[in-house]
Every structure is written in structure tokens, then in C-alpha cells.
């Protein structure tokens, strides 16, 4: 059975069965064509069989989330949006939090062993991630209402925790019922294991068994919830195949002629240079605005390179592919206007943070990078920069009647008062985007935006926003 499986598991070409896309996701196109056109497929097993399987009625699909962090990040958006495309087509979706497997540690994509996480931290992360996943699907559904006419609403999302079925699993029973179906030589052949085996410290038995536990998850969801498709990042390909192989061996027919279960992997979030984004890479862009502000989230997508922007628009938004192609063509004619990047930043911020978050990001962007402050209001400025260290609240005594260079030094915009004065003399000290060369210029309430906020800038891009309590 295993040999037969590997002959049928193969990489799907990105151009198979691509049909014209329109805003309506429900006009006879197969789902895999749309996912392929949006570059959301890295690998898929038995694509023709999967197409027929999806056309046979509502199916159940799952993706796993590792609770080693307390928030979702931008890298999670790719598999979650893939799940959401299934949900838009009326399929049921499962998000699995690895509350048990996180205690073991996934070796995939790593050259060194993960530090074992504390149980209390995993439990806390699991709770916040469950809320974050529910929020993502809720907001994505709101976003889809304005992008996709008549989306299917009967499909359900369930968030489950594999600790619920793994915590009481008896080791002897597990070895007899599950371990018996795995061959060590095949486990050693997995890329994640081979990579670690080649490293100086090798791989521990704990991490080596991870693929059995993830395989068991797929089998458990297949058995109890009728789940037939697993979605995951491309680094999870081997682990997903382990689950499919277990399903086929434990539940397959005696002749071994009927394959069950499907794997679909998505690309990892990288730049065109192959640079990764995420918690492990140390540059995660979090979906929680307390960890990554509206501004920084928006700016992350606004700073997308030209080589990446078309791919990101297709992956991260629900805009029709034809519309994206048109925007990209316009962008190529006038790349300096960055039309594609602005559209990408607005669409993704709208989906994740709703209209309020997008408006806050726009205001903050204008404050920090714009040139026209005439339409800015103090209340909006403060709201847009909540939790940003550049926003400082102060009293009237701390702000009014004080010379501008002294303010710059007092609040850390410059290293000293003399440095601030030198900056002012060189037209490098700004108040509300206007240079103030007078080193004796004293701030009064009339100088404040709406009598409440002063925006100081040192040089081109160092800002300080002072707001009265």
C-alpha cells in the first residue's frame, strides 16, 4: 500500500485546469483551479480524484496550527485562506490546535531541536489562538460579503485541540494500533527527518515520533468527523502523507485498491529572494494589533517588492484574478505610484482589522509618511497610534510654553538640547510637517492640531507625537 501511495502522490503543476475567474466563486469552476490560479497550491495528491471528490458534495477539510506563540501571524494566512476558499464553496472546515503535539515539537524545517514548551504556556496560547482563528474566519466572512456575491453560508468552522484525544492515549495501545502501520525506513526517508539526521546533533526520539502523532490526528478526524483533506504548509508534506498512509492501512479495503484521504500543501510565506517570514525567522507580522499595530501591519504589505506583489494579491485577497492582472499591468506602467502595493495593503488590512483598523493605518501612515496634515484630527491621530511608542501623552505644563528644541530633547527625539538646536538651524526640526529653524520657537496651544496634538519630526523619518491628556 505504501509503495502504491508514493507512486500516486506527486507535485501538481501550477497550470492545470485553470479556468477564467470572476467575482462569483460559484459558477461552475472547480475549486482547485482557483487555488492554483491564486498560487495557493505547492503540492497536492491525486488532483483528478480530488476534483471529483469535491464535486461529490460537502467535504470536511482541516489545517493544523502550532500553539508555540500566542497569536496568529501573516504566515498563517496562507493555509487559513486556503481553508476559507473551501468554506466559501460550502465545505466544512476544521482548524486543529496542536495542544498535544506542541509539547513534543515538530522537526520540520529545522536544523536544531526545538526547546520543549511549558504546558501552562501552551494552554494559554491554545486559548488565545482559538479566539484568533474564530475571529479570522468571522472577519474573512464579512470581507467576502463585499467581494463575493452570494457566498455559501451553510459551511461550518470548528476549532479543535488534539490534546482532547491524545492526552489519555495509552502508549501500548498506540503502538499496537498505530505504530504497527509505520515502517522506520519510510519514516527516515521523510525530508524533515533526513535534514535533522544530517545535522551534528541528529534528532531525538521525541521529535522523530512527531509524524506519528500528526498522522494519528488526521486518522482521528477522518474517523470521527469524516475529514478527508488536510491542508498545511509545504514543510508538512511528509507529515500529511503519514496520516493518509495510516488512514489507508487502518481503514482501507483488504485489496488496497481504494485510496482514501488527500493532501494539499500551500507555499511558505517568502519573498522573491526566498526570505522567510514568521516566528521562527524572527520577523513575524502578527494579526493581533497589540503585537503588530495597524500601521505596521499595513506597512508590511505596502513595502512588498514589485517581484512579489502580484503573487501576494492573489494569495492574500479575494479580488478576482482578472482584476489583479489589470492592476498589475497598470502598476508596471507606473511603478512609482505603487498602485498594486497600496491595493494589497488596503485589502489585507480591511480583511484582518476591518474598516476601523484600515482607517487607523491610513491616518498613521499620513502622520508618519505624508506631507499634508490639513485634514488630520487629533482624535484620529491618537486612535491610530495607540500602543505605538512614538505617541506620548503629556500635561500642559510639560508641553506648552516650552521651546521646541527643548521638547525634542526632553522626550527623546534628539540626544540633547544642543543637538536639537543644531538640527533646527539646519531646517531639520519639524513641527506638524513645517520646519522650525527658530531655536527659540515656543509651543503654544494654537500650534497644536485641534489644540491637542503636536507632531515633531527630526530629519526625514524620526517622529514624536505629543498629545495632551
MARPAPA-930281 format. One record per residue (C-alpha): residue in three letters; chain; x, y, z. Coordinates in steps of 0.2 Angstrom, whole numbers, plus 2048, in hexadecimal, padded with zeros to 3 digits. Example, Ala and Ser with C-alpha at 12.3 -4.5 7.8 and 13.67 -1.06 7.14 Angstrom:
2
+--------+--------+-----+-----+-----+
! residu ! chaine !   u !   v !   w !
+--------+--------+-----+-----+-----+
!    ala !      A ! 83E ! 7EA ! 827 !
!    ser !      A ! 844 ! 7FB ! 824 !
+--------+--------+-----+-----+-----+
***
This chain:
469
+--------+--------+-----+-----+-----+
! residu ! chaine !   u !   v !   w !
+--------+--------+-----+-----+-----+
!    unk !      A ! 800 ! 800 ! 800 !
!    unk !      A ! 80E ! 80C ! 805 !
!    unk !      A ! 817 ! 80A ! 7F4 !
!    unk !      A ! 807 ! 80C ! 7EA !
!    unk !      A ! 804 ! 81C ! 7F4 !
!    unk !      A ! 814 ! 824 ! 7F0 !
!    unk !      A ! 812 ! 820 ! 7DE !
!    unk !      A ! 801 ! 82A ! 7DE !
!    unk !      A ! 807 ! 839 ! 7E9 !
!    unk !      A ! 80F ! 846 ! 7DE !
!    unk !      A ! 812 ! 858 ! 7DC !
!    unk !      A ! 803 ! 861 ! 7D3 !
!    unk !      A ! 808 ! 86C ! 7C4 !
!    unk !      A ! 803 ! 87E ! 7C8 !
!    unk !      A ! 7FA ! 87F ! 7B7 !
!    unk !      A ! 7EE ! 871 ! 7B7 !
!    unk !      A ! 7DC ! 874 ! 7B3 !
!    unk !      A ! 7DD ! 886 ! 7B6 !
!    unk !      A ! 7CC ! 88E ! 7B0 !
!    unk !      A ! 7C7 ! 8A0 ! 7AF !
!    unk !      A ! 7C3 ! 8A8 ! 7C0 !
!    unk !      A ! 7B5 ! 8B4 ! 7C4 !
!    unk !      A ! 7B0 ! 8BC ! 7D4 !
!    unk !      A ! 7A3 ! 8AE ! 7D7 !
!    unk !      A ! 7AC ! 89F ! 7DE !
!    unk !      A ! 79D ! 894 ! 7DA !
!    unk !      A ! 79B ! 893 ! 7C7 !
!    unk !      A ! 7A1 ! 882 ! 7C2 !
!    unk !      A ! 7B3 ! 884 ! 7C5 !
!    unk !      A ! 7BC ! 876 ! 7CF !
!    unk !      A ! 7C4 ! 87C ! 7DF !
!    unk !      A ! 7D5 ! 876 ! 7DB !
!    unk !      A ! 7D6 ! 880 ! 7CC !
!    unk !      A ! 7D3 ! 890 ! 7D6 !
!    unk !      A ! 7E0 ! 88B ! 7E3 !
!    unk !      A ! 7EC ! 887 ! 7D6 !
!    unk !      A ! 7E9 ! 898 ! 7CD !
!    unk !      A ! 7EC ! 8A1 ! 7DE !
!    unk !      A ! 7FC ! 897 ! 7E0 !
!    unk !      A ! 7F6 ! 88F ! 7F0 !
!    unk !      A ! 7FB ! 87E ! 7EC !
!    unk !      A ! 80D ! 877 ! 7EE !
!    unk !      A ! 808 ! 864 ! 7EE !
!    unk !      A ! 7F9 ! 85A ! 7EC !
!    unk !      A ! 7F5 ! 847 ! 7EB !
!    unk !      A ! 7EB ! 840 ! 7DE !
!    unk !      A ! 7E4 ! 850 ! 7D7 !
!    unk !      A ! 7D7 ! 848 ! 7CB !
!    unk !      A ! 7D0 ! 83D ! 7D9 !
!    unk !      A ! 7D0 ! 84C ! 7E4 !
!    unk !      A ! 7C6 ! 857 ! 7D8 !
!    unk !      A ! 7B9 ! 849 ! 7D7 !
!    unk !      A ! 7B9 ! 847 ! 7E9 !
!    unk !      A ! 7B5 ! 859 ! 7EC !
!    unk !      A ! 7A7 ! 858 ! 7DF !
!    unk !      A ! 79F ! 84A ! 7E8 !
!    unk !      A ! 798 ! 855 ! 7F6 !
!    unk !      A ! 79D ! 85F ! 805 !
!    unk !      A ! 7AE ! 858 ! 80C !
!    unk !      A ! 7B7 ! 85B ! 81C !
!    unk !      A ! 7C9 ! 863 ! 81B !
!    unk !      A ! 7D5 ! 867 ! 829 !
!    unk !      A ! 7E5 ! 871 ! 82C !
!    unk !      A ! 7F0 ! 870 ! 83C !
!    unk !      A ! 7F7 ! 87F ! 846 !
!    unk !      A ! 806 ! 87D ! 851 !
!    unk !      A ! 802 ! 886 ! 862 !
!    unk !      A ! 814 ! 88B ! 866 !
!    unk !      A ! 80F ! 89E ! 864 !
!    unk !      A ! 800 ! 8A7 ! 86B !
!    unk !      A ! 7FB ! 8AF ! 85B !
!    unk !      A ! 7F8 ! 8AA ! 849 !
!    unk !      A ! 805 ! 8B3 ! 83D !
!    unk !      A ! 805 ! 8B7 ! 82A !
!    unk !      A ! 80C ! 8A6 ! 826 !
!    unk !      A ! 7FC ! 89E ! 82D !
!    unk !      A ! 7F2 ! 8A7 ! 820 !
!    unk !      A ! 7F6 ! 89C ! 812 !
!    unk !      A ! 7F0 ! 88C ! 818 !
!    unk !      A ! 7E1 ! 894 ! 821 !
!    unk !      A ! 7DC ! 89D ! 811 !
!    unk !      A ! 7DD ! 88D ! 808 !
!    unk !      A ! 7D1 ! 886 ! 815 !
!    unk !      A ! 7C6 ! 895 ! 813 !
!    unk !      A ! 7C5 ! 892 ! 800 !
!    unk !      A ! 7BF ! 880 ! 804 !
!    unk !      A ! 7B2 ! 888 ! 810 !
!    unk !      A ! 7AC ! 894 ! 803 !
!    unk !      A ! 7A8 ! 885 ! 7F8 !
!    unk !      A ! 79D ! 87D ! 805 !
!    unk !      A ! 7AA ! 871 ! 80D !
!    unk !      A ! 7AC ! 86F ! 820 !
!    unk !      A ! 7BC ! 875 ! 827 !
!    unk !      A ! 7C6 ! 870 ! 836 !
!    unk !      A ! 7D4 ! 879 ! 83E !
!    unk !      A ! 7DE ! 86E ! 84A !
!    unk !      A ! 7E8 ! 875 ! 858 !
!    unk !      A ! 7F7 ! 86A ! 85C !
!    unk !      A ! 7F5 ! 86B ! 86F !
!    unk !      A ! 7FD ! 85A ! 870 !
!    unk !      A ! 80A ! 859 ! 862 !
!    unk !      A ! 811 ! 86A ! 867 !
!    unk !      A ! 817 ! 862 ! 877 !
!    unk !      A ! 821 ! 856 ! 86C !
!    unk !      A ! 828 ! 863 ! 85E !
!    unk !      A ! 827 ! 861 ! 84B !
!    unk !      A ! 838 ! 85F ! 843 !
!    unk !      A ! 832 ! 865 ! 832 !
!    unk !      A ! 83C ! 872 ! 82B !
!    unk !      A ! 849 ! 873 ! 839 !
!    unk !      A ! 85B ! 86E ! 83B !
!    unk !      A ! 85B ! 86F ! 84E !
!    unk !      A ! 84F ! 867 ! 85B !
!    unk !      A ! 841 ! 872 ! 861 !
!    unk !      A ! 841 ! 876 ! 874 !
!    unk !      A ! 833 ! 86D ! 87D !
!    unk !      A ! 825 ! 87A ! 881 !
!    unk !      A ! 81E ! 87C ! 892 !
!    unk !      A ! 80C ! 874 ! 893 !
!    unk !      A ! 805 ! 883 ! 89B !
!    unk !      A ! 80B ! 88E ! 88D !
!    unk !      A ! 804 ! 882 ! 880 !
!    unk !      A ! 7F3 ! 882 ! 888 !
!    unk !      A ! 7F3 ! 895 ! 889 !
!    unk !      A ! 7F8 ! 896 ! 877 !
!    unk !      A ! 7EB ! 889 ! 872 !
!    unk !      A ! 7DD ! 894 ! 879 !
!    unk !      A ! 7E3 ! 8A4 ! 871 !
!    unk !      A ! 7E5 ! 89B ! 860 !
!    unk !      A ! 7D4 ! 894 ! 861 !
!    unk !      A ! 7CD ! 8A5 ! 862 !
!    unk !      A ! 7D9 ! 8AC ! 855 !
!    unk !      A ! 7D3 ! 89E ! 848 !
!    unk !      A ! 7C1 ! 8A1 ! 84C !
!    unk !      A ! 7C4 ! 8B4 ! 849 !
!    unk !      A ! 7CD ! 8B1 ! 839 !
!    unk !      A ! 7BF ! 8A7 ! 831 !
!    unk !      A ! 7B2 ! 8B3 ! 838 !
!    unk !      A ! 7BB ! 8C2 ! 830 !
!    unk !      A ! 7BF ! 8B9 ! 820 !
!    unk !      A ! 7AD ! 8B5 ! 81E !
!    unk !      A ! 7A8 ! 8C7 ! 820 !
!    unk !      A ! 7B6 ! 8CC ! 814 !
!    unk !      A ! 7AF ! 8BF ! 807 !
!    unk !      A ! 79E ! 8C6 ! 808 !
!    unk !      A ! 7A5 ! 8D6 ! 7FF !
!    unk !      A ! 7B0 ! 8CC ! 7F3 !
!    unk !      A ! 7A6 ! 8BC ! 7EF !
!    unk !      A ! 793 ! 8BD ! 7EA !
!    unk !      A ! 789 ! 8AF ! 7F2 !
!    unk !      A ! 796 ! 8A6 ! 7FC !
!    unk !      A ! 791 ! 895 ! 804 !
!    unk !      A ! 78C ! 898 ! 816 !
!    unk !      A ! 788 ! 886 ! 81B !
!    unk !      A ! 79A ! 880 ! 81D !
!    unk !      A ! 7A0 ! 87F ! 82F !
!    unk !      A ! 7B1 ! 882 ! 837 !
!    unk !      A ! 7B6 ! 878 ! 846 !
!    unk !      A ! 7C5 ! 87B ! 851 !
!    unk !      A ! 7CC ! 86C ! 85A !
!    unk !      A ! 7DB ! 867 ! 865 !
!    unk !      A ! 7E4 ! 857 ! 862 !
!    unk !      A ! 7E8 ! 856 ! 875 !
!    unk !      A ! 7D5 ! 851 ! 877 !
!    unk !      A ! 7D9 ! 840 ! 86F !
!    unk !      A ! 7EC ! 83E ! 871 !
!    unk !      A ! 7ED ! 842 ! 884 !
!    unk !      A ! 7E5 ! 831 ! 88A !
!    unk !      A ! 7ED ! 827 ! 87C !
!    unk !      A ! 7F5 ! 817 ! 883 !
!    unk !      A ! 806 ! 814 ! 87C !
!    unk !      A ! 804 ! 801 ! 87A !
!    unk !      A ! 7F4 ! 803 ! 872 !
!    unk !      A ! 7FB ! 811 ! 866 !
!    unk !      A ! 80A ! 806 ! 861 !
!    unk !      A ! 7FF ! 7F7 ! 85E !
!    unk !      A ! 7F1 ! 801 ! 854 !
!    unk !      A ! 7FC ! 80E ! 84C !
!    unk !      A ! 80E ! 80B ! 84D !
!    unk !      A ! 80C ! 7FA ! 844 !
!    unk !      A ! 807 ! 803 ! 834 !
!    unk !      A ! 817 ! 80D ! 833 !
!    unk !      A ! 828 ! 807 ! 82C !
!    unk !      A ! 837 ! 80F ! 833 !
!    unk !      A ! 840 ! 80F ! 822 !
!    unk !      A ! 832 ! 81A ! 81B !
!    unk !      A ! 832 ! 825 ! 82A !
!    unk !      A ! 844 ! 828 ! 828 !
!    unk !      A ! 841 ! 82D ! 816 !
!    unk !      A ! 837 ! 83C ! 81A !
!    unk !      A ! 840 ! 84C ! 816 !
!    unk !      A ! 83D ! 853 ! 827 !
!    unk !      A ! 846 ! 844 ! 82F !
!    unk !      A ! 854 ! 843 ! 822 !
!    unk !      A ! 858 ! 855 ! 824 !
!    unk !      A ! 85A ! 853 ! 837 !
!    unk !      A ! 863 ! 843 ! 836 !
!    unk !      A ! 870 ! 84C ! 82B !
!    unk !      A ! 872 ! 859 ! 839 !
!    unk !      A ! 880 ! 857 ! 847 !
!    unk !      A ! 874 ! 854 ! 855 !
!    unk !      A ! 868 ! 848 ! 84B !
!    unk !      A ! 856 ! 846 ! 850 !
!    unk !      A ! 84E ! 841 ! 860 !
!    unk !      A ! 842 ! 832 ! 862 !
!    unk !      A ! 835 ! 83F ! 868 !
!    unk !      A ! 836 ! 849 ! 858 !
!    unk !      A ! 837 ! 83A ! 84D !
!    unk !      A ! 826 ! 834 ! 853 !
!    unk !      A ! 81E ! 845 ! 84F !
!    unk !      A ! 819 ! 83E ! 83E !
!    unk !      A ! 810 ! 830 ! 846 !
!    unk !      A ! 806 ! 83B ! 851 !
!    unk !      A ! 801 ! 847 ! 843 !
!    unk !      A ! 7FD ! 838 ! 838 !
!    unk !      A ! 7F2 ! 832 ! 846 !
!    unk !      A ! 7E9 ! 843 ! 847 !
!    unk !      A ! 7E4 ! 841 ! 835 !
!    unk !      A ! 7DE ! 82F ! 838 !
!    unk !      A ! 7D4 ! 835 ! 847 !
!    unk !      A ! 7CB ! 843 ! 83E !
!    unk !      A ! 7C8 ! 837 ! 82F !
!    unk !      A ! 7C0 ! 82B ! 83B !
!    unk !      A ! 7B6 ! 836 ! 846 !
!    unk !      A ! 7B2 ! 845 ! 83A !
!    unk !      A ! 7B3 ! 83E ! 829 !
!    unk !      A ! 7C2 ! 849 ! 825 !
!    unk !      A ! 7CA ! 844 ! 815 !
!    unk !      A ! 7D6 ! 853 ! 810 !
!    unk !      A ! 7E4 ! 85A ! 81A !
!    unk !      A ! 7EB ! 86B ! 815 !
!    unk !      A ! 7FC ! 871 ! 81C !
!    unk !      A ! 80C ! 87A ! 817 !
!    unk !      A ! 818 ! 872 ! 80B !
!    unk !      A ! 823 ! 86D ! 819 !
!    unk !      A ! 815 ! 861 ! 820 !
!    unk !      A ! 814 ! 857 ! 810 !
!    unk !      A ! 81C ! 847 ! 818 !
!    unk !      A ! 812 ! 849 ! 828 !
!    unk !      A ! 802 ! 84A ! 81E !
!    unk !      A ! 807 ! 83A ! 814 !
!    unk !      A ! 80A ! 831 ! 824 !
!    unk !      A ! 7F8 ! 834 ! 828 !
!    unk !      A ! 7F1 ! 82F ! 818 !
!    unk !      A ! 7FB ! 81F ! 818 !
!    unk !      A ! 7F4 ! 81B ! 82A !
!    unk !      A ! 7E2 ! 81E ! 824 !
!    unk !      A ! 7E5 ! 813 ! 815 !
!    unk !      A ! 7ED ! 805 ! 81F !
!    unk !      A ! 7E1 ! 806 ! 82E !
!    unk !      A ! 7D1 ! 809 ! 824 !
!    unk !      A ! 7D5 ! 804 ! 812 !
!    unk !      A ! 7CD ! 7F5 ! 809 !
!    unk !      A ! 7D7 ! 7E4 ! 80A !
!    unk !      A ! 7DC ! 7E5 ! 7F8 !
!    unk !      A ! 7E4 ! 7F6 ! 7FA !
!    unk !      A ! 7DC ! 7FD ! 7EA !
!    unk !      A ! 7D2 ! 80C ! 7F1 !
!    unk !      A ! 7DD ! 81A ! 7F7 !
!    unk !      A ! 7D5 ! 825 ! 805 !
!    unk !      A ! 7DA ! 837 ! 80A !
!    unk !      A ! 7E2 ! 845 ! 801 !
!    unk !      A ! 7F1 ! 851 ! 805 !
!    unk !      A ! 7F2 ! 863 ! 7FF !
!    unk !      A ! 800 ! 86E ! 804 !
!    unk !      A ! 802 ! 880 ! 802 !
!    unk !      A ! 812 ! 88A ! 7FF !
!    unk !      A ! 81C ! 891 ! 80E !
!    unk !      A ! 81B ! 8A4 ! 80F !
!    unk !      A ! 82B ! 8AA ! 807 !
!    unk !      A ! 832 ! 8B9 ! 7FD !
!    unk !      A ! 838 ! 8B7 ! 7EB !
!    unk !      A ! 849 ! 8B5 ! 7F3 !
!    unk !      A ! 843 ! 8A6 ! 7FD !
!    unk !      A ! 843 ! 8AF ! 80E !
!    unk !      A ! 837 ! 8A8 ! 81A !
!    unk !      A ! 82B ! 8B1 ! 825 !
!    unk !      A ! 825 ! 8AA ! 835 !
!    unk !      A ! 828 ! 8A7 ! 848 !
!    unk !      A ! 837 ! 89C ! 845 !
!    unk !      A ! 83F ! 8A8 ! 839 !
!    unk !      A ! 83D ! 8B6 ! 846 !
!    unk !      A ! 833 ! 8C2 ! 83B !
!    unk !      A ! 821 ! 8BD ! 83E !
!    unk !      A ! 813 ! 8C9 ! 839 !
!    unk !      A ! 806 ! 8C5 ! 846 !
!    unk !      A ! 7F3 ! 8C6 ! 843 !
!    unk !      A ! 7F0 ! 8CC ! 855 !
!    unk !      A ! 7F1 ! 8DF ! 854 !
!    unk !      A ! 7F9 ! 8DF ! 866 !
!    unk !      A ! 808 ! 8D6 ! 85F !
!    unk !      A ! 809 ! 8DE ! 84D !
!    unk !      A ! 800 ! 8EF ! 84C !
!    unk !      A ! 7F4 ! 8F3 ! 83E !
!    unk !      A ! 801 ! 8FE ! 837 !
!    unk !      A ! 80F ! 8F1 ! 837 !
!    unk !      A ! 803 ! 8E4 ! 830 !
!    unk !      A ! 7FE ! 8EF ! 822 !
!    unk !      A ! 810 ! 8F5 ! 81F !
!    unk !      A ! 816 ! 8E3 ! 81E !
!    unk !      A ! 80B ! 8E0 ! 80E !
!    unk !      A ! 80E ! 8F1 ! 807 !
!    unk !      A ! 821 ! 8EE ! 807 !
!    unk !      A ! 81E ! 8DE ! 7FC !
!    unk !      A ! 82B ! 8DE ! 7EE !
!    unk !      A ! 825 ! 8DF ! 7DC !
!    unk !      A ! 82B ! 8CD ! 7D9 !
!    unk !      A ! 81F ! 8C7 ! 7E7 !
!    unk !      A ! 810 ! 8D2 ! 7E6 !
!    unk !      A ! 806 ! 8C8 ! 7D9 !
!    unk !      A ! 808 ! 8B8 ! 7E2 !
!    unk !      A ! 803 ! 8C0 ! 7F2 !
!    unk !      A ! 7F3 ! 8C8 ! 7EB !
!    unk !      A ! 7EE ! 8B7 ! 7E5 !
!    unk !      A ! 7F2 ! 8AE ! 7F5 !
!    unk !      A ! 7EC ! 8BA ! 802 !
!    unk !      A ! 7DC ! 8C2 ! 7FA !
!    unk !      A ! 7CC ! 8BC ! 7F3 !
!    unk !      A ! 7CE ! 8C9 ! 7E4 !
!    unk !      A ! 7CA ! 8C0 ! 7D3 !
!    unk !      A ! 7DA ! 8BA ! 7CB !
!    unk !      A ! 7D5 ! 8C5 ! 7BB !
!    unk !      A ! 7D4 ! 8D4 ! 7C6 !
!    unk !      A ! 7E5 ! 8D1 ! 7CD !
!    unk !      A ! 7EC ! 8CE ! 7BC !
!    unk !      A ! 7E5 ! 8DF ! 7B7 !
!    unk !      A ! 7EC ! 8E8 ! 7C6 !
!    unk !      A ! 7FD ! 8E0 ! 7C4 !
!    unk !      A ! 7FE ! 8E5 ! 7B1 !
!    unk !      A ! 7FA ! 8F7 ! 7B7 !
!    unk !      A ! 807 ! 8F6 ! 7C5 !
!    unk !      A ! 814 ! 8F0 ! 7B8 !
!    unk !      A ! 810 ! 900 ! 7AE !
!    unk !      A ! 813 ! 90B ! 7BD !
!    unk !      A ! 81C ! 902 ! 7CA !
!    unk !      A ! 820 ! 911 ! 7D4 !
!    unk !      A ! 80E ! 913 ! 7D8 !
!    unk !      A ! 80E ! 902 ! 7E1 !
!    unk !      A ! 7FC ! 8FF ! 7DD !
!    unk !      A ! 7FD ! 8ED ! 7DF !
!    unk !      A ! 806 ! 8EE ! 7F0 !
!    unk !      A ! 7F9 ! 8FB ! 7F6 !
!    unk !      A ! 7EB ! 8EF ! 7F1 !
!    unk !      A ! 7F3 ! 8E0 ! 7F9 !
!    unk !      A ! 7F5 ! 8EA ! 80A !
!    unk !      A ! 7E4 ! 8F0 ! 80A !
!    unk !      A ! 7DB ! 8E0 ! 806 !
!    unk !      A ! 7E5 ! 8D5 ! 812 !
!    unk !      A ! 7E3 ! 8E2 ! 820 !
!    unk !      A ! 7D0 ! 8E4 ! 81D !
!    unk !      A ! 7CE ! 8D1 ! 81E !
!    unk !      A ! 7D8 ! 8CF ! 82E !
!    unk !      A ! 7D5 ! 8DF ! 837 !
!    unk !      A ! 7C4 ! 8E5 ! 82F !
!    unk !      A ! 7C1 ! 8F7 ! 82A !
!    unk !      A ! 7C6 ! 8FE ! 83B !
!    unk !      A ! 7D7 ! 8F6 ! 83A !
!    unk !      A ! 7DA ! 8FB ! 828 !
!    unk !      A ! 7D5 ! 90D ! 82B !
!    unk !      A ! 7E1 ! 90E ! 83A !
!    unk !      A ! 7EF ! 907 ! 82F !
!    unk !      A ! 7EB ! 914 ! 822 !
!    unk !      A ! 7EB ! 922 ! 82F !
!    unk !      A ! 7FB ! 91C ! 837 !
!    unk !      A ! 803 ! 91A ! 826 !
!    unk !      A ! 7FF ! 92C ! 822 !
!    unk !      A ! 806 ! 932 ! 832 !
!    unk !      A ! 816 ! 929 ! 830 !
!    unk !      A ! 819 ! 929 ! 81D !
!    unk !      A ! 80D ! 936 ! 816 !
!    unk !      A ! 80F ! 949 ! 812 !
!    unk !      A ! 7FE ! 950 ! 814 !
!    unk !      A ! 7F7 ! 951 ! 826 !
!    unk !      A ! 7E9 ! 95D ! 822 !
!    unk !      A ! 7DB ! 94F ! 824 !
!    unk !      A ! 7E2 ! 947 ! 833 !
!    unk !      A ! 7D9 ! 947 ! 844 !
!    unk !      A ! 7E1 ! 945 ! 855 !
!    unk !      A ! 7D5 ! 937 ! 85A !
!    unk !      A ! 7D8 ! 92D ! 84A !
!    unk !      A ! 7EB ! 92F ! 84C !
!    unk !      A ! 7EB ! 929 ! 85E !
!    unk !      A ! 7DF ! 91A ! 85A !
!    unk !      A ! 7EA ! 915 ! 84B !
!    unk !      A ! 7FA ! 914 ! 856 !
!    unk !      A ! 7F4 ! 90C ! 865 !
!    unk !      A ! 802 ! 901 ! 86C !
!    unk !      A ! 80F ! 909 ! 861 !
!    unk !      A ! 81E ! 90F ! 86B !
!    unk !      A ! 81F ! 91F ! 860 !
!    unk !      A ! 80E ! 925 ! 868 !
!    unk !      A ! 811 ! 92D ! 879 !
!    unk !      A ! 804 ! 935 ! 884 !
!    unk !      A ! 809 ! 944 ! 88E !
!    unk !      A ! 802 ! 952 ! 899 !
!    unk !      A ! 800 ! 964 ! 894 !
!    unk !      A ! 80F ! 968 ! 89F !
!    unk !      A ! 81A ! 95C ! 896 !
!    unk !      A ! 815 ! 962 ! 885 !
!    unk !      A ! 80F ! 974 ! 884 !
!    unk !      A ! 81B ! 983 ! 886 !
!    unk !      A ! 82A ! 978 ! 883 !
!    unk !      A ! 837 ! 97B ! 875 !
!    unk !      A ! 835 ! 96F ! 867 !
!    unk !      A ! 848 ! 969 ! 868 !
!    unk !      A ! 846 ! 966 ! 87A !
!    unk !      A ! 836 ! 95B ! 877 !
!    unk !      A ! 83F ! 951 ! 86A !
!    unk !      A ! 84D ! 94D ! 877 !
!    unk !      A ! 841 ! 94B ! 886 !
!    unk !      A ! 837 ! 93D ! 87E !
!    unk !      A ! 846 ! 935 ! 875 !
!    unk !      A ! 844 ! 93A ! 863 !
!    unk !      A ! 855 ! 941 ! 864 !
!    unk !      A ! 864 ! 93C ! 86F !
!    unk !      A ! 866 ! 94D ! 876 !
!    unk !      A ! 860 ! 95F ! 876 !
!    unk !      A ! 86F ! 965 ! 86C !
!    unk !      A ! 86C ! 957 ! 85F !
!    unk !      A ! 85A ! 95D ! 85D !
!    unk !      A ! 860 ! 96F ! 85B !
!    unk !      A ! 86D ! 96A ! 84E !
!    unk !      A ! 85F ! 960 ! 845 !
!    unk !      A ! 853 ! 96E ! 845 !
!    unk !      A ! 860 ! 97A ! 83E !
!    unk !      A ! 863 ! 96E ! 830 !
!    unk !      A ! 850 ! 96E ! 82C !
!    unk !      A ! 84F ! 95C ! 833 !
!    unk !      A ! 843 ! 95E ! 841 !
!    unk !      A ! 831 ! 95E ! 83C !
!    unk !      A ! 821 ! 962 ! 845 !
!    unk !      A ! 811 ! 95B ! 83C !
!    unk !      A ! 81B ! 959 ! 82D !
!    unk !      A ! 822 ! 96B ! 82C !
!    unk !      A ! 834 ! 96E ! 830 !
!    unk !      A ! 838 ! 979 ! 83F !
!    unk !      A ! 849 ! 981 ! 83D !
!    unk !      A ! 846 ! 98D ! 84C !
!    unk !      A ! 84F ! 985 ! 85B !
!    unk !      A ! 844 ! 990 ! 866 !
!    unk !      A ! 833 ! 98B ! 85F !
!    unk !      A ! 828 ! 987 ! 86D !
!    unk !      A ! 819 ! 97B ! 86C !
!    unk !      A ! 808 ! 983 ! 870 !
!    unk !      A ! 7F7 ! 97A ! 86F !
!    unk !      A ! 7F3 ! 983 ! 85F !
!    unk !      A ! 801 ! 979 ! 857 !
!    unk !      A ! 7F9 ! 969 ! 85B !
!    unk !      A ! 7ED ! 95F ! 84F !
!    unk !      A ! 7DC ! 961 ! 857 !
!    unk !      A ! 7E5 ! 969 ! 866 !
!    unk !      A ! 7EA ! 958 ! 86B !
!    unk !      A ! 7F8 ! 950 ! 861 !
!    unk !      A ! 809 ! 955 ! 85B !
!    unk !      A ! 813 ! 94B ! 84E !
!    unk !      A ! 826 ! 94D ! 84F !
!    unk !      A ! 832 ! 946 ! 843 !
!    unk !      A ! 845 ! 945 ! 843 !
!    unk !      A ! 84C ! 944 ! 832 !
!    unk !      A ! 843 ! 939 ! 825 !
!    unk !      A ! 83B ! 92B ! 82F !
!    unk !      A ! 83D ! 92D ! 842 !
!    unk !      A ! 82C ! 932 ! 84A !
!    unk !      A ! 825 ! 937 ! 85A !
!    unk !      A ! 812 ! 939 ! 85D !
!    unk !      A ! 80E ! 943 ! 86D !
!    unk !      A ! 7FC ! 943 ! 873 !
!    unk !      A ! 7F4 ! 94C ! 881 !
!    unk !      A ! 7EC ! 941 ! 88E !
+--------+--------+-----+-----+-----+
***
